[in-house]
Amino acid sequence: MRMGGKAEAVNAGVSDDSRAKAGTAVRVVELPGERLAEAASVLARAFHNNPNFVDLFPDPRARSRALPALQGTCLRDALGFGRVYAAVRGASGGGELVGVAAWLPPGGFPLSPMRQLRALPGMARILAAAPRSFPRLARFGANVTRLHPALPYWYLEVVGVDPGARGLGVGTRLLEPGLTRADEAGHHCYLETMTERNVAWYRGLGFEVDRAGVFFTPGGPPKWTMIRTPRQPRP
Ligand SMILES: CC(C)(COP(=O)(O)OP(=O)(O)OC[C@H]1O[C@@H](n2cnc3c(N)ncnc32)[C@H](O)[C@@H]1OP(=O)(O)O)[C@@H](O)C(=O)NCCC(=O)NCCS
């Protein structure tokens, strides 16, 4: 099992272009476990207005309570069984988290019974935050699982950039280490996404639409599943 304990720089070479755009350096590191709550807050802010979460948690106050619990549960699991990357802006050794990406390795999804057991306290927090959303959330989870591909793949569970740091290349840089890892191992990558804009963004990163217009909740917004074929690693 892997624990996300140390803030090791993953692709420390920030391009001049991205530096100039961001106005200040952004480093991508493996998320240190002690910054999990902060990372969950970044993701909660990133997804607050996302149509999928508006559908799952229509009441904005319940959404504000449920999203950090949901993202925290997801990140805690991924810290143990996958990879979680964080984009950090500012002073080395500390700095502000401005984006997070979590991946599960081949075979890491769906969660084993033991991991589901470990996620129970998190699920209880989500239930307490938004009890009325729970049946819809359960159905969403079951439908997501049903469409996962039958080949070994890295699953991009989540990527989000703080609304104030978007369009600066942070999201792209956050995905680089995961994509490179998959390419080196010759593995596909897979994700679900919820907006056409995101589909275009992921296309730019080498993903292709697998299924379009799928519904994970009755009457909810349409989703896309996307898959990325491994690229030959550069010599
Ligand atoms: C999607 C997301 C992670 C992209 O992160 P980002 O740091 O803004 O992305 P980048 O700066 O690396 O790339 C942005 C570029 O892609 C384009 N783009 C296409 N779709 C985009 C989108 N959905 N969001 C932001 N930029 C998008 C922009 O025009 C920009 O191009 P430019 O640099 O030539 O202007 C971020 O917008 C986000 O957190 N969105 C909310 C959460 C979400 O939907 N996550 C994905 C869930 S599947």
The ligand as a MOL file (V3000), in Angstrom:
LIG
                    3D

  0  0  0     0  0            999 V3000
M  V30 BEGIN CTAB
M  V30 COUNTS 48 50 0 0 0
M  V30 BEGIN ATOM
M  V30 1 C -11.0590 21.3770 -16.1270 0
M  V30 2 C -9.9900 22.0650 -15.2850 0
M  V30 3 C -9.3550 21.0370 -14.3510 0
M  V30 4 C -8.9190 22.6470 -16.2130 0
M  V30 5 O -7.8950 23.2040 -15.4170 0
M  V30 6 P -7.1020 24.5220 -15.8940 0
M  V30 7 O -5.9630 24.6950 -14.9920 0
M  V30 8 O -8.0560 25.6410 -16.0090 0
M  V30 9 O -6.6740 24.0390 -17.3390 0
M  V30 10 P -5.3940 24.5350 -18.1850 0
M  V30 11 O -5.0630 25.9140 -17.7930 0
M  V30 12 O -4.3540 23.5140 -18.0790 0
M  V30 13 O -5.9850 24.4770 -19.6450 0
M  V30 14 C -6.8590 25.4730 -19.9890 0
M  V30 15 C -6.8540 25.6200 -21.4590 0
M  V30 16 O -7.7930 24.7120 -21.9800 0
M  V30 17 C -8.9510 25.4520 -22.4670 0
M  V30 18 N -10.0810 24.8090 -21.8420 0
M  V30 19 C -10.8720 23.9430 -22.4940 0
M  V30 20 N -11.7660 23.4580 -21.6680 0
M  V30 21 C -11.5620 24.0150 -20.4720 0
M  V30 22 C -12.1980 23.8960 -19.2110 0
M  V30 23 N -13.2350 23.0750 -19.0190 0
M  V30 24 N -11.7060 24.6010 -18.1940 0
M  V30 25 C -10.6550 25.4140 -18.3680 0
M  V30 26 N -10.0390 25.5610 -19.5360 0
M  V30 27 C -10.4780 24.8690 -20.5790 0
M  V30 28 C -8.7690 26.8900 -22.0460 0
M  V30 29 O -9.2700 27.7420 -23.0280 0
M  V30 30 C -7.2940 26.9820 -21.8820 0
M  V30 31 O -6.6840 27.2090 -23.1180 0
M  V30 32 P -5.6550 28.4220 -23.2620 0
M  V30 33 O -4.5740 28.2090 -22.2390 0
M  V30 34 O -5.1860 28.3260 -24.6630 0
M  V30 35 O -6.4890 29.6300 -22.9750 0
M  V30 36 C -10.5850 23.2500 -14.4780 0
M  V30 37 O -11.2630 24.0950 -15.3560 0
M  V30 38 C -11.5520 22.8320 -13.3750 0
M  V30 39 O -11.1580 22.5860 -12.2380 0
M  V30 40 N -12.8660 22.7940 -13.6960 0
M  V30 41 C -13.9030 22.4600 -12.6920 0
M  V30 42 C -13.8020 21.0300 -12.2270 0
M  V30 43 C -13.9010 20.0720 -13.4010 0
M  V30 44 O -14.7930 20.1750 -14.2350 0
M  V30 45 N -12.9420 19.1170 -13.4350 0
M  V30 46 C -12.9220 18.0820 -14.4460 0
M  V30 47 C -13.8830 17.0400 -14.0420 0
M  V30 48 S -13.9880 15.6800 -15.1090 0
M  V30 END ATOM
M  V30 BEGIN BOND
M  V30 1 1 1 2
M  V30 2 1 2 3
M  V30 3 1 2 4
M  V30 4 1 2 36
M  V30 5 1 4 5
M  V30 6 1 5 6
M  V30 7 2 6 7
M  V30 8 1 6 8
M  V30 9 1 6 9
M  V30 10 1 9 10
M  V30 11 2 10 11
M  V30 12 1 10 12
M  V30 13 1 10 13
M  V30 14 1 13 14
M  V30 15 1 14 15
M  V30 16 1 15 16
M  V30 17 1 15 30
M  V30 18 1 16 17
M  V30 19 1 17 18
M  V30 20 1 17 28
M  V30 21 1 18 19
M  V30 22 1 18 27
M  V30 23 2 19 20
M  V30 24 1 20 21
M  V30 25 1 21 22
M  V30 26 2 21 27
M  V30 27 1 22 23
M  V30 28 2 22 24
M  V30 29 1 24 25
M  V30 30 2 25 26
M  V30 31 1 26 27
M  V30 32 1 28 29
M  V30 33 1 28 30
M  V30 34 1 30 31
M  V30 35 1 31 32
M  V30 36 2 32 33
M  V30 37 1 32 34
M  V30 38 1 32 35
M  V30 39 1 36 37
M  V30 40 1 36 38
M  V30 41 2 38 39
M  V30 42 1 38 40
M  V30 43 1 40 41
M  V30 44 1 41 42
M  V30 45 1 42 43
M  V30 46 2 43 44
M  V30 47 1 43 45
M  V30 48 1 45 46
M  V30 49 1 46 47
M  V30 50 1 47 48
M  V30 END BOND
M  V30 END CTAB
M  END
